[in-house]
Amino acid sequence: MNHFAAILMVLIQFAPPFTHAGENSNLELVPQDLTTPPVTHGTPGPGKRVRQVNEDYAGSQVYHVLYLPTDWKKEKKYPVIVEYAGNQWQTSPGTVDGSNLGYGISGGKGVIWICMPFVDAKNRKNAAIWWGDVEATVDYCKKTVQRICVEYGGDASAVFLAGFSRGAIACNYIGLHDDAIAALWRGFICHSHYDGVREWPYAGSDRQAAAERLKRLGNRPQFISSETDVSATKSYLMQADPAGNFSFLVLPFTNHTDTWVLRDIPARKVIREWFQTVLKNTGQQGAPANGDLPRR
């Protein structure tokens, strides 16, 4: 069995206890136990989710959202989750305000959460669909992560990149765009879609370009999840990066949404345990000692 098969071919499917056999699983039938905090204006503080505008975009509509955990103290260091939103679509507003992964993974404690924009530099606003200006988006991310780590106690050695749908593609398309931004991340969380699996209506979505970006990943871990199926992503990675460190999770829901982390379901326990495992391992840029996902 090769390295990919031994470590990466992990597929966990949960039969939802709240439905009868043979029924389609609708996530909306599962009550939420978490509610993502609303975005406000003002000074960041524990438990607050605050809209911020960087100095070089003052007076524009380009902004990110910063959440400081309920246990935040100025003198302490915290891991950071940077998140990108999906495209504006039926189940996604396409905004930094509408993101949920970071809050659901952390439960609002112990982790700084930044919802990052795709920067439309020409119109000086956040892009609701695709990337805006790629170079401006990459530059904004690098500067914002650095500043927030300095000003709010983010641990620069424990910064994760997460995203849903468009944001999942962005984990590699933006997060591995160049060596400087690629060096920021300890691990990646990609929910529903993956860079290089299919072509999209923008430059560089082809497999050859995606494979070049993937070379910057190294042995750092990626958590790759989706509703109903991840086989296309697994097949692509078997060819593009057979020695990589990937963990796969299939959710038993057809809903294309990031709100599954706001519900007390087995999948959320899996991603939380993966996150903590990566945090505890200090070697090899945060790669876990065992790439298999915990089974429940």
C-alpha positions in Angstrom: 0.0 0.0 0.0 1.5 3.4 -1.0 1.7 6.4 1.2 -1.4 7.9 -0.2 -3.4 4.8 0.4 -2.0 4.3 3.9 -2.7 7.8 5.1 -4.9 9.7 2.8 -7.6 7.3 1.7 -9.8 8.1 4.6 -13.5 8.1 4.1 -15.9 8.5 7.1 -19.6 8.4 6.5 -22.1 8.8 9.3 -25.6 7.4 9.2 -27.6 10.2 10.8 -29.5 9.0 13.8 -32.3 11.5 13.3 -33.6 10.0 10.0 -35.1 6.7 9.1 -33.3 4.3 6.8 -33.6 5.3 3.1 -34.6 8.9 3.8 -32.6 11.8 2.3 -30.7 13.6 5.0 -31.6 17.3 5.2 -29.3 19.3 7.5 -32.0 21.8 8.1 -33.9 19.2 10.1 -31.0 19.2 12.7 -31.3 22.0 15.2 -28.4 24.4 15.7 -26.7 24.5 19.1 -24.5 27.5 18.0 -25.4 30.8 16.4 -22.7 32.7 14.6 -22.4 36.2 16.2 -23.6 39.2 14.2 -21.1 41.6 12.8 -20.9 44.9 14.6 -18.8 48.1 14.4 -16.6 49.3 17.2 -13.6 48.1 19.2 -12.7 44.4 19.1 -13.1 42.5 22.4 -13.8 39.1 23.8 -16.8 37.5 22.1 -17.2 40.3 19.6 -17.3 40.0 15.8 -16.2 43.3 14.5 -16.0 44.8 11.0 -12.5 46.2 10.2 -11.1 48.3 7.4 -7.3 48.3 6.7 -5.6 51.6 6.5 -4.8 51.3 2.8 -8.5 50.7 2.0 -9.8 53.5 4.3 -13.0 55.1 2.8 -13.7 52.0 0.6 -16.1 49.1 0.9 -13.3 46.6 1.3 -13.3 45.1 4.8 -12.7 41.9 6.8 -14.3 40.7 10.0 -12.4 39.9 13.2 -13.7 37.7 16.0 -11.8 37.5 19.3 -12.7 34.5 21.4 -14.7 34.8 24.6 -11.6 33.9 26.6 -9.4 36.4 24.9 -6.7 38.2 26.9 -4.3 40.7 25.5 -1.2 39.1 26.9 -1.9 35.6 25.6 -1.4 33.9 22.2 -4.1 32.2 20.2 -4.3 30.0 17.1 -6.0 31.7 14.2 -8.5 30.5 11.6 -8.6 32.6 8.4 -11.8 32.0 6.4 -13.0 32.7 2.9 -16.7 32.6 2.0 -18.4 30.9 -0.9 -19.8 32.6 -4.0 -23.1 34.5 -3.6 -25.6 31.7 -4.3 -28.8 30.1 -3.0 -27.3 29.0 0.3 -24.5 31.5 0.6 -24.6 35.3 0.8 -21.0 35.5 -0.6 -19.9 37.8 2.1 -17.4 37.8 4.9 -20.3 38.3 7.3 -22.0 35.1 6.2 -19.1 32.7 7.0 -19.4 30.0 9.7 -16.6 27.5 9.7 -14.2 29.2 12.1 -16.9 29.8 14.7 -18.3 26.3 14.5 -14.8 24.7 14.7 -13.8 26.7 17.7 -17.1 27.1 19.4 -16.2 30.7 19.9 -13.4 29.9 22.4 -9.6 29.7 22.2 -9.2 30.8 18.6 -9.0 34.1 16.8 -11.2 34.0 13.6 -10.7 36.3 10.6 -13.2 36.3 7.7 -11.2 37.6 4.8 -12.4 39.4 1.6 -11.8 38.8 -2.1 -10.8 42.3 -3.0 -12.4 44.0 -6.0 -9.6 46.6 -6.3 -11.2 48.4 -9.2 -14.5 49.1 -7.5 -12.9 49.2 -4.0 -15.3 46.7 -2.5 -15.5 43.0 -1.5 -16.2 40.6 -4.4 -19.3 38.5 -3.9 -18.4 36.2 -6.8 -15.0 34.7 -7.4 -11.7 36.5 -6.7 -11.9 40.2 -7.5 -8.3 41.1 -8.1 -6.2 38.1 -7.2 -3.0 40.0 -6.4 -4.9 42.5 -4.3 -6.7 39.7 -2.5 -3.4 37.9 -1.7 -1.7 41.1 -0.6 -4.7 42.0 1.7 -4.6 38.6 3.3 -0.8 38.6 4.0 -0.9 42.1 5.5 -4.0 41.4 7.6 -2.8 38.2 9.1 0.5 39.8 10.0 -1.2 42.8 11.6 -3.8 40.9 13.6 -1.1 38.5 14.9 0.9 41.4 16.2 -2.0 43.5 17.6 -4.3 40.8 19.0 -2.0 37.9 20.0 -2.4 35.6 17.0 0.1 32.8 17.0 1.9 33.1 13.7 3.0 29.5 13.9 -0.7 28.3 14.2 -2.6 30.0 11.5 -5.1 27.9 9.5 -6.8 28.6 6.3 -10.5 27.5 5.9 -13.1 28.0 3.3 -16.5 26.8 2.0 -17.3 26.3 -1.8 -15.5 29.2 -3.5 -13.6 29.5 -0.2 -12.5 25.9 -0.3 -11.0 26.4 -3.8 -9.4 29.6 -2.4 -7.5 27.5 0.2 -5.1 26.6 -2.7 -5.9 29.2 -5.4 -5.3 32.1 -3.0 -3.6 30.4 -0.1 -0.9 28.8 -2.2 -0.7 31.6 -4.8 2.9 32.4 -4.0 5.6 31.4 -1.6 5.0 34.2 0.8 1.3 33.5 1.4 1.8 29.8 1.3 4.2 30.1 4.2 1.6 31.5 6.5 -0.4 28.3 7.0 -0.2 25.4 9.5 -3.1 23.5 8.0 -6.1 23.9 5.7 -9.8 23.2 5.9 -11.6 22.8 2.6 -15.3 22.2 2.6 -17.2 21.4 -0.6 -15.0 21.9 -3.8 -11.3 21.8 -4.3 -8.8 23.6 -6.6 -8.0 21.7 -9.7 -10.8 19.1 -9.6 -12.8 20.9 -12.4 -12.4 24.0 -14.5 -14.3 27.2 -13.6 -14.8 30.5 -15.5 -11.5 32.2 -14.4 -7.9 32.0 -15.4 -5.8 29.3 -13.9 -8.5 26.9 -12.9 -7.1 24.1 -15.0 -5.4 21.1 -13.5 -1.9 22.0 -14.6 -2.0 25.5 -12.9 -3.6 23.9 -9.8 -0.9 21.3 -9.6 1.7 24.0 -9.6 0.1 25.7 -6.7 -0.2 22.4 -4.9 3.6 22.0 -4.9 3.7 24.8 -2.3 1.7 22.7 0.2 4.5 20.4 1.2 3.5 18.0 4.0 1.1 20.3 5.7 -2.3 18.7 6.4 -5.5 19.4 4.7 -9.0 18.5 5.9 -11.2 18.0 2.9 -14.9 17.5 3.4 -18.0 17.6 1.2 -21.7 16.7 1.1 -22.3 13.2 -0.3 -19.0 12.6 -2.2 -15.3 13.4 -2.3 -14.2 10.8 -4.8 -13.4 13.3 -7.6 -11.1 15.2 -5.2 -9.4 12.0 -4.0 -8.8 10.8 -7.6 -7.3 14.2 -8.5 -5.0 14.2 -5.5 -3.9 10.6 -6.1 -2.4 11.9 -9.3 -1.4 15.5 -8.3 0.1 14.9 -4.9 0.3 11.2 -3.9 2.6 11.8 -1.0 0.4 14.6 0.5 -1.3 14.7 3.9 -5.0 14.7 3.2 -7.9 13.7 5.4 -11.4 13.2 3.9 -14.8 13.5 5.4 -18.1 12.8 3.6 -21.2 14.4 5.3 -24.5 12.5 5.2 -26.3 15.6 4.0 -27.1 16.9 0.5 -27.1 20.6 1.7 -24.4 22.7 0.1 -23.6 24.8 3.2 -21.0 25.6 5.9 -23.6 25.6 8.7 -23.1 22.0 9.6 -20.4 23.1 12.1 -23.1 25.0 14.0 -24.8 21.6 14.8 -23.9 18.9 17.3 -23.3 16.1 14.8 -20.5 13.6 14.6 -18.8 15.4 11.7 -18.2 18.5 13.8 -16.5 16.3 16.5 -14.3 14.9 13.8 -13.1 18.3 12.5 -12.6 19.7 16.0 -10.4 16.7 16.9 -8.4 17.0 13.6 -7.9 20.7 14.4 -6.6 20.0 17.9 -4.4 17.2 16.7 -2.7 19.5 14.2 -2.3 22.2 16.9 -0.6 19.7 19.3 1.9 18.5 16.8 4.7 21.0 16.6 6.8 19.2 14.0 6.7 19.3 10.2 4.7 22.5 10.0 1.9 21.2 12.1 1.4 17.9 10.2 -0.4 15.3 12.5 1.5 12.2 13.4 -1.3 10.1 11.9 -3.3 11.4 8.9 -6.3 9.3 9.7 -9.4 11.1 11.0 -10.6 9.9 14.4 -13.5 7.5 13.9 -16.7 7.8 15.8 
